Amino acid sequence: MPKRVHSASDRDDDAEPSSNQSAPKRTRKNDICQELYDAIRAYKSEDGRLVCENFIRLPSKRTHSDYYTLIKQPIDLIRIQQKIRTDEYQTLEQFIDDIELLLTNARTFYRKNSNECRDANDLSKYFYSRLNNENSNQKRILKKNHEIDNEEIIEKKRRGSRQSNGILTNGTTIKIEHDESNNNNNDNNFSIDPYYFEEFFTAIYNANINERVMSEIFLFLPSRKLYPDYYLIVTNPIDLKMIATKIQKSQYLTLDDMENDLLLMISNAKKYNDPKSQIYKDACALRKLITTVRHELELALKTKNDRLRLRKRDVLLSSEIANIDYPEEPDDEDVIRIQQDRQQQNDDGIDSDTSSLGEEEDSFRILYNAVKTYKLGAQSLIDPFMKLPNKRFHQDYYEEIKKPIAMSLIKKYIKKGRYNNLADLFDDLKLMFNNAMQYNQEGSLIYNSAKKLLDVALTKAHELGYDENKPRLKEARVNILVVI
C-alpha cells in the first residue's frame, strides 16, 4: 500500500520547519510518479479490459526463455511500484525511463499486430497524455508564481526610497543600495538571461559523434504524407525548429521548461523508432547530453557565471533555425515512389541496423564484411559510410558528388547479384571512399577514415585474388571480337 502523504492540516501549526529542505520536493515527485502509475494500472479499453494486464508481471523464465534472450533489461509494473515505494526514483525522468523501457520491451518482443503490441501502443498514448497534463499543471503553477514574484519585485521597488535595509531568511540584516537610474534595467532581474537558453540549444544542436551531427534528424518533424503513422503514435510532436522558435519568442521561463521540450522530442523518437535503429541510439545519446548540459547551466546560473554573455555578440543559432522554412511536402507521385523504394529495401533484407551479411565463404561477402567490421583500436570507422547523407540537409553533397553510393546500396547490389566479379565490387567501394575524400576536408576524421578503409578494402581484395592490372571480362570479349 502506498505511503500516506500528510497534508498541511495533519501537521502542528507550531511545529518547527524541517532542516531537510528537499523533502517537500521529493514527496511531490513521488506523488506524481504514484499518480501516473495508478492511472496506468486503472486504464481500461472500451470493452472494460485492463490494458496493462500483460505488463503487470514478467513472463515466466521457464516457459518464455526466449524473452530473456532478446530483452536485455526486463522490467514489469510490479518492479516499478516497488521502486516508487522505496523512493528509488531520484527524478521524474527516471520513472518515465522505466515506463518507456517497459513499453519498448513489449514492442520489441511481441509481433507488430499482436494484442500485446497494440496494448503497448495504446498505453503509451494514454501515459503521455496524462504526463503532458501533469506538465501543463506544473507550468500553470510556475507561471502564476512568476507573476506573483513580478508583482512583489515591483512593489519593493516602489518602497525602495523608504526601505534601506533587508532581512534574509536566516535573520541576517543586509544593507540595500538603491540606484534609481537603473530601476528600469533591474525590473527583469528575477528572470533568467535568455542566453542560457541559447547556450542550451547550441550545445544540443552541435552534438556529434565522429563528426556526424546527431541533431539533424530532429530538426524537422517527419513528413505527414510519408509517415502518417508517426502522428498516430506520437501525440505531442515537437522538433528543434519549434524549440528554437519558442526561444526567440521568450516562451521559456526556466531551464526546466526547455529541458522538458527537449526530452519530449527525444521520447517521441524513442517511441516511434526501432530500438536497434541509429535514430533511437542517437536519441539515447542526446538524452544523456541534455541532462548533463542542463546541470552545467544550472551551476553556471547559481554561480553567476558571466561567460555565457559573450555569446550576445555572436549570431544566434536559435534565430537561424527558427527562420528556416519547413521542407515542402512531396507530391503524390514522389510519395508512391519513395514508399515503393522503402518496401523494396525491406524485401531485399536491408535492415535498419545494417547488420553484417553472414559468414558465407563468398568473396563478395568477405570483402564487404572486412570493410564493415574493421576497427582502429576499439573504434569502428564505417558508420559515416553506411547510408547516404540526407538530401534535406546536404543538398550541396549531391551537387558535388555525381555518383553517390553507400554501404547499404553495396549490400543491396550484392544480394541482387549485380556484381559480375570482385573487381566490380571493389570499384564501388573505391568510389564510395573517394567520394568521401572529395567532399570532406583533407585531414578531417571522415577523410582519414575513408583513406584507411580504402587501404583495408584493397588489401583484402588482393588476398581474395583481385588484380587491378587484370583485364575485365567485358574488355577481354571486346579484344576477341576485334581479333576475329
Secondary structure, DSSP 8 states (H G I E B T S, - for coil): -------GGGS-TTS---S-TTHHHHHHHHHHHHHHHHHHHH-B-TTS-BGGGGGSS---TTT-HHHHHH-SS---HHHHHHHHHTT--SSHHHHHHHHHHHHHHHHHHS-TTSHHHHHHHHHHHHHHHHHHHHHHHHHHHHHHHHHHHHHHHHHHHHTTTT--EEE-TTS-EEE----GGGHHHHTTTTS--HHHHHHHHHHHHT-EETTEESSGGGSS---TTT-TTHHHH-SS---HHHHHHHHHTT---SHHHHHHHHHHHHHHHHHHS-TTSHHHHHHHHHHHHHHHHHHHHHHHHHTT-GGGGGGGGS--HHHHHHTS-------HHHHHHHHHHHHHHHHTT--TT-----S---HHHHHHHHHHT-EETTEE--GGGSS---TTT-HHHHHH-SS---HHHHHHHHHTT--SSHHHHHHHHHHHHHHHHHHS-TTSHHHHHHHHHHHHHHHHHHHTT--TTS--HHHHHHHHHHH-
